[in-house]
């Protein structure tokens, strides 16, 4: 009986750690994607402003 409870506890801990790891990877992936998108938008805005300053 004690061994079964210990095995179930270990399975639950393992599942919780797996979910926690996956969640952290998802959050990190979203942060990287968002950073890249913001950087690209900033670069495009800088290029547009530079072109406007050249022609105006």
N, C-alpha and C positions, 0 to 999 in steps of 0.2 A: 504494500500500500504506500509506504513512504517513498519507495523507488519510483512508483508511477507519478506521484505528485512532483517529485524532483525532475523527472523527465518532462512533464507538462510545463513546469516552470522554466526549464531550460529552453524548450521550444518557444514559449511565449517571449522570453528574453531575446532569443535569436531573431524572432519575427519583428519585435519592437526595434531592435538595432538595425535590421535591414530596412525597415520603413523609415527610420530616422536618417539613415545614410542616403536613401533615395530622395528624401525630402530635401536634405542639404544639397545634393547634386542638382535638383531641380531649381532650387533657389539660386544657387551659384550660376547655373546656366542662364536663367532669366536675367540675372544681374549683368552678366557678360554681354548678352544680346542687347539689352537696353543701353548699356554703355556704348556699344558699337553704333547703335542707331543714333544716339545723341551726338556722338563724335562725327558721324557722317553728315548729319544735318548741320552741325556747326561749321564744318569745312565747306559745305555747299553755300551756306549763308555768307561766309567770309569771301568766297569766290565771287558770289553775286555782288556783294558790296564793293569789292575791288573793281569789278567790271563797271559798275555804275559810276564809281569815282573817276575811272579813266575816261569814260565817254561824256560825263557831265561837266 
